[in-house]
Amino acid sequence: MIEGGYLEISARAVLFDMDGVLMSSLGSVERSWRSYAKARSLDPELAVKLAHGRRAIETVQALRPDLDAKAELQIIEDLEVGDNEGIVVLPGVRKILAELPPGSWGIVTSATERLARSRLAYAGIAIPKYFVTADMVANGKPHPEPYRTGAAMLGAPVEQSIVIEDAPAGVASGKAAGCRVLAVLTTHPADTLTSADWRVATLEDVQIVTGTDGSFGLRMHLWQPPV
């Protein structure tokens, strides 16, 4: 429903990506992957590009299929856990998490559990009851498994689950899972996220609307291309 320039949609569950949606850890990610790439005689920019929105183990496998992926994952995980410089909670995040009904949301991240817990603790965001990390799935984003797993944890039909993402791989994962996807323009240009159902600049443009029966919805001020 569109009213007064805002779009309102109903939902049973909200599934957040972590990096780029709840917090900005871009500097840590890029510094860590550049460091790893240089140590392995790889193109640092290619490593950074492949890493966005994907599980580290799959990025390692793509970059150096000749190496032991689990051993390499430990190296890159150590680099990222040890670098918290510049990590900040993104605009609107604390408000929307406080407004959501208890048990109605979760996090679905491409980070390992160790890394995700480290970043959430540093940012001061509580670990939710429903929490899907890279260690818990056989296939990472853009495969649908992560978001199907998240929706199942919350007991919500995928078609009534809203995925909030910032990266093309995550958007593709949510859509493939059968969820509706809201993209935030915090890390990627709008034209790379056109497959999302909706786009907003940040989560400051989203508010939670709750009903007397316990139902809830998202009221969004959608991003519009500049004229």
ZILINNOR-V979521 format. One line per field, one symbol per residue. phi: phi as a letter, one per 30 degrees, with the letter a starting at -180 (. if undefined). Layout:
phi = ???
This chain:
phi = .cbiiccbbcacabccdcdjcdbcbeddeddddddddddchcdeddddddddicdedddddddbddcdddddedddddddddbcdidbddeidddddddddeicbacbbddddedddddddddicddddcbccedcbdbdedddeeddddddediceddcccccbbbeddeddddddjddbcccccbbdedcbddddbbbdbddcbbccccdcjdbbccbcddbedd
